[in-house]
Amino acid sequence: MPALVLAGLLLLIQACVRGGETAKPTNDPELAASSCLEGLDLQRLDEALNHCNAVVKGHPGNPIPLTDRSLIHTLIGRDDEACADVKQASALLAKGDQRHDPMLKHELTVRQQSCKQRATMAGNG
């Protein structure tokens, strides 16, 4: 049940983040940087992950698709992959010269803390 609450909160945060997105437009609307979670069907998470993998590949320097993919990994139960995406997105945000929405920064900070807490509880941190 806590996973569902977390997922709901993360989806709400994602909706807020999209308002200030500064991602570059792409010729393919299916691969817009913010399209990972559009039309997300919780019954078809593998399809959502495949789509999001393509979005991440199409936007390698953008932390937004990685942040979105981390949510999908979390919903599937792949916490290690989710934390790897959070780490990579945070690194991109830290070294990037773009101005990103403060909510994205906050969201990544919260997810990093969650990953650290998870690692500590598992005895890995």
C-alpha positions in Angstrom: 0.0 0.0 0.0 2.8 2.5 0.7 4.0 2.0 -2.8 0.6 3.1 -4.2 0.7 6.2 -2.0 4.3 7.0 -3.1 3.2 6.4 -6.8 0.3 8.8 -6.4 2.4 11.5 -4.9 5.1 11.1 -7.5 2.5 11.3 -10.3 1.2 14.5 -8.7 4.7 15.9 -8.5 5.3 15.0 -12.2 2.2 16.9 -13.2 3.5 20.0 -11.4 7.0 19.6 -12.9 5.6 19.6 -16.4 4.3 23.1 -16.1 7.8 24.6 -16.1 9.6 22.1 -18.3 12.5 23.6 -20.4 13.1 20.5 -22.6 13.9 21.0 -26.3 11.1 20.1 -28.7 11.5 17.1 -30.9 10.2 16.3 -34.3 8.5 13.2 -33.0 5.7 14.1 -30.4 5.8 10.5 -29.2 9.4 11.1 -28.0 9.0 14.5 -26.3 11.1 14.6 -23.2 8.0 14.7 -21.0 6.1 11.9 -22.7 7.2 9.0 -20.5 4.2 9.3 -18.2 1.6 10.6 -20.6 -1.2 8.1 -20.8 0.4 5.9 -18.2 -1.6 2.7 -17.7 -0.7 1.0 -14.4 -1.8 -2.3 -16.0 0.8 -2.0 -18.8 3.9 -0.8 -17.1 6.2 -2.9 -19.3 4.9 -1.0 -22.3 5.4 2.3 -20.5 8.9 1.3 -19.6 9.7 0.4 -23.3 8.3 3.8 -24.4 10.2 5.6 -21.7 13.5 3.8 -22.6 13.1 5.2 -26.2 12.5 8.7 -24.7 15.6 8.5 -22.5 17.6 7.4 -25.6 16.2 10.3 -27.6 17.1 12.8 -24.8 20.4 11.6 -23.4 21.3 14.9 -21.7 17.9 15.6 -20.2 17.1 14.6 -16.6 13.4 14.7 -17.1 12.9 11.3 -18.9 15.3 9.6 -16.4 13.2 11.0 -13.5 10.0 9.7 -15.1 11.6 6.3 -15.9 12.6 6.0 -12.2 9.0 6.2 -11.3 8.1 3.5 -13.7 10.9 1.3 -12.3 9.6 2.0 -8.8 6.1 1.0 -9.8 7.4 -2.3 -11.3 9.4 -3.0 -8.2 12.9 -2.4 -9.7 14.2 -0.1 -7.0 17.9 -0.5 -7.9 17.2 0.6 -11.5 15.0 3.5 -10.2 17.8 4.7 -7.9 20.3 4.4 -10.8 18.1 6.7 -12.9 17.7 9.2 -10.0 21.5 9.2 -9.6 22.0 9.8 -13.4 19.3 12.5 -13.5 20.8 14.3 -10.5 24.2 14.3 -12.1 22.8 15.7 -15.4 21.0 18.4 -13.4 24.1 19.3 -11.4 26.3 19.7 -14.5 23.8 21.0 -16.9 23.8 24.6 -18.0 20.0 24.7 -18.5 17.7 26.2 -16.0 15.4 23.6 -14.7 12.2 23.8 -12.7 12.8 23.9 -8.9 10.2 21.2 -8.5 12.4 18.8 -10.6 15.3 19.6 -8.3 13.2 19.0 -5.2 11.7 15.8 -6.6 15.2 14.4 -7.3 16.4 15.4 -3.8 13.4 13.5 -2.3 14.1 10.5 -4.4 17.8 10.5 -3.6 16.9 10.5 0.1 14.6 7.6 -0.4 17.3 5.7 -2.2 19.8 6.4 0.5 17.3 5.3 3.2 16.6 2.1 1.2 20.3 1.4 0.9 20.8 2.0 4.7 17.9 -0.3 5.6 19.4 -3.0 3.3 22.8 -2.6 5.0 24.4 -1.1 1.9 24.8 2.4 2.9 
